[in-house]
Amino acid sequence: MFQVKVPATSANLGPGFDCMGLALKLYNYITVETSDELVINLIGDYTNNIPRNKDNLLWKSACLLWQKLGSKPHPLKITLENYVPPARGLGSSSTAVVGGLMIANALEDFPLDRFELLKLANEIEGHPDNVTPAIYGGITLTVMTEDTVVPRILAKHPKFKTVVVIPDILVETEKARKILPALIPRQDVIFNTSRVGLLVDVLINEDYDLLSIATQDRIHQNQRASLIPGMPEALKSALDAGAYGAALSGSGPTLLAFCPEGSEENVADRMKEALTTKSLPSISLALDIDSEGAVIQKM
């Protein structure tokens, strides 16, 4: 018996669309036992609408790795203990993908290293912004080429706190992608590329006062604001309350703020108030950056 612990993730970080992300100290746990047949049990805070059969994303991801290795799936009893909310922009699907790959890899005596697992995870997800920090931990940038991915860890232990504000609505990634325009004006591309460069520099050199500029975006956040009432006001409220920077988490609806230590509660309260004025209730969590990524723990 063993357990896989996979962190929640936040993608994009403002301008880093589909290529930047970070891991958070909020986890899904996957306990694995031998069995005569596939059994999937669900516990934790989030169990609704998660398949308990071979359609489960975790199981399908494990089967892909076995297929790549030319092995047969192992019948297992899998217990999913879920604390990462689904369809909220916190990488719930990535926890399933990464968890499934790590389970299969462990049962085959670890033939693949983290980089090889990342390539498979990216093949499943289609973009690496969530799976890279889920595997490596920290704050990451990942570049896709024609035949591989290039992951870079920009920071493992940044000197700021994070606040996530989770509105009480669901935003499906597919819907959030369809709302984006097919063509982007040149000035918006320039705007975003300059912010991505600044964001990388800020994280490496710990010049956090520039995060208010470095987390700005024109490619996806304004477009997705129509799906999240009060989002622009909440992001501005975070900055007004003392946050270094704030951004939409993934495709939303969760909002992310980078805060000086001690300001987390005030930032969270101000962000939630902004959403409440638009009749959108929410909850908040103060979370540190996870520096390890997904890990296997013996039981």
Backbone hydrogen bonds, N-H to C=O, Kabsch-Sander energy under -0.5 kcal/mol:
donor,donor_aa,acceptor,acceptor_aa,energy
2,F,32,V,-1.6
3,Q,297,Q,-3.0
4,V,30,I,-2.7
5,K,295,V,-2.8
6,V,4,V,-0.5
6,V,28,N,-2.5
8,A,24,L,-0.6
8,A,26,L,-3.1
9,T,90,L,-1.9
10,S,22,L,-2.3
12,N,20,M,-3.1
13,L,11,A,-1.5
14,G,248,L,-0.5
16,G,12,N,-1.7
17,F,15,P,-2.1
19,C,16,G,-1.9
20,M,16,G,-2.1
21,G,140,T,-1.9
22,L,10,S,-1.9
23,A,138,G,-1.8
24,L,8,A,-2.8
25,K,288,D,-2.2
26,L,24,L,-2.3
28,N,6,V,-2.3
29,Y,81,E,-2.6
30,I,4,V,-2.7
31,T,29,Y,-0.5
31,T,79,T,-2.5
32,V,2,F,-3.1
33,E,77,K,-2.2
35,S,75,P,-1.3
39,V,76,L,-2.6
40,I,52,R,-0.6
41,N,39,V,-0.5
41,N,78,I,-3.1
43,I,80,L,-3.0
45,D,82,N,-1.7
46,Y,82,N,-1.3
50,I,47,T,-1.2
56,N,53,N,-2.1
60,K,56,N,-2.6
61,S,57,L,-2.2
62,A,58,L,-2.2
63,C,59,W,-2.5
64,L,60,K,-1.6
65,L,61,S,-1.7
66,W,62,A,-2.2
67,Q,63,C,-2.5
68,K,64,L,-2.4
69,L,65,L,-1.9
70,G,66,W,-0.7
70,G,67,Q,-0.9
71,S,66,W,-3.0
77,K,33,E,-2.9
78,I,39,V,-3.6
78,I,76,L,-0.6
79,T,31,T,-2.6
80,L,41,N,-3.2
80,L,78,I,-0.6
81,E,29,Y,-3.3
81,E,79,T,-0.6
82,N,43,I,-2.3
82,N,80,L,-0.7
83,Y,81,E,-0.5
88,R,85,P,-0.6
95,T,91,G,-1.8
96,A,92,S,-1.3
97,V,93,S,-2.4
98,V,94,S,-2.9
99,G,95,T,-2.1
100,G,96,A,-2.5
101,L,97,V,-2.1
102,M,98,V,-2.4
103,I,99,G,-2.1
104,A,100,G,-2.2
105,N,101,L,-2.4
106,A,102,M,-2.3
107,L,103,I,-2.3
108,E,104,A,-1.1
109,D,106,A,-1.7
110,F,105,N,-2.9
117,L,113,D,-2.1
118,L,114,R,-2.4
119,K,115,F,-2.0
120,L,116,E,-1.7
121,A,117,L,-2.7
122,N,118,L,-2.8
123,E,119,K,-1.6
124,I,120,L,-1.7
125,E,121,A,-2.8
126,G,122,N,-2.8
132,T,128,P,-2.1
134,A,130,N,-1.7
135,I,131,V,-1.8
136,Y,132,T,-3.0
137,G,133,P,-2.1
138,G,290,D,-3.6
139,I,155,A,-2.9
140,T,21,G,-3.1
141,L,152,R,-2.5
142,T,19,C,-2.6
143,V,150,V,-2.3
145,T,148,T,-2.7
150,V,143,V,-3.0
152,R,141,L,-2.7
154,L,139,I,-2.7
154,L,152,R,-0.7
155,A,139,I,-1.2
160,F,158,P,-1.0
161,K,259,C,-3.2
162,T,287,L,-1.2
163,V,257,A,-2.4
164,V,285,L,-2.8
165,V,255,L,-2.5
166,I,164,V,-0.5
166,I,283,I,-3.4
168,D,281,P,-2.6
169,I,167,P,-1.6
171,V,87,A,-1.8
176,A,172,E,-2.4
177,R,173,T,-1.8
178,K,174,E,-2.0
179,I,175,K,-1.2
180,L,177,R,-1.4
188,D,185,P,-0.7
189,V,185,P,-1.8
190,I,186,R,-2.5
191,F,187,Q,-2.1
192,N,188,D,-2.4
193,T,189,V,-2.8
194,S,190,I,-2.2
195,R,191,F,-1.5
196,V,192,N,-2.6
197,G,193,T,-2.1
198,L,194,S,-2.1
199,L,195,R,-2.9
200,V,196,V,-2.3
201,D,197,G,-2.0
202,V,198,L,-3.0
203,L,199,L,-2.2
204,I,200,V,-2.1
205,N,201,D,-2.7
206,E,202,V,-1.2
207,D,202,V,-1.2
208,Y,206,E,-1.2
210,L,207,D,-1.8
211,L,208,Y,-2.1
213,I,210,L,-1.0
214,A,210,L,-2.7
215,T,211,L,-1.9
216,Q,213,I,-1.8
224,R,220,H,-1.8
225,A,221,Q,-1.0
226,S,223,Q,-0.7
227,L,224,R,-1.9
228,I,225,A,-1.2
231,M,228,I,-2.0
234,A,230,G,-2.4
235,L,231,M,-2.4
236,K,232,P,-2.1
237,S,233,E,-2.4
238,A,234,A,-1.8
239,L,235,L,-1.4
240,D,236,K,-2.4
241,A,237,S,-1.8
242,G,239,L,-1.5
243,A,238,A,-2.6
244,Y,258,F,-2.6
245,G,258,F,-1.1
247,A,256,L,-2.8
249,S,254,T,-2.9
250,G,11,A,-2.3
250,G,248,L,-0.8
252,G,249,S,-2.3
254,T,88,R,-1.8
255,L,165,V,-2.5
256,L,247,A,-3.3
257,A,163,V,-2.4
258,F,245,G,-2.7
259,C,161,K,-3.5
259,C,257,A,-0.5
263,S,260,P,-2.1
267,V,263,S,-2.5
268,A,264,E,-2.7
269,D,265,E,-2.6
270,R,266,N,-2.3
271,M,267,V,-2.2
272,K,268,A,-2.5
273,E,269,D,-2.3
274,A,270,R,-1.8
275,L,271,M,-1.6
276,T,272,K,-2.5
277,T,273,E,-1.8
278,K,275,L,-1.3
279,S,276,T,-2.4
280,L,275,L,-2.1
283,I,166,I,-1.8
285,L,164,V,-2.4
287,L,162,T,-2.2
287,L,285,L,-0.6
290,D,23,A,-1.7
294,A,134,A,-2.1
295,V,5,K,-2.0
297,Q,3,Q,-3.7
299,M,1,M,-1.3
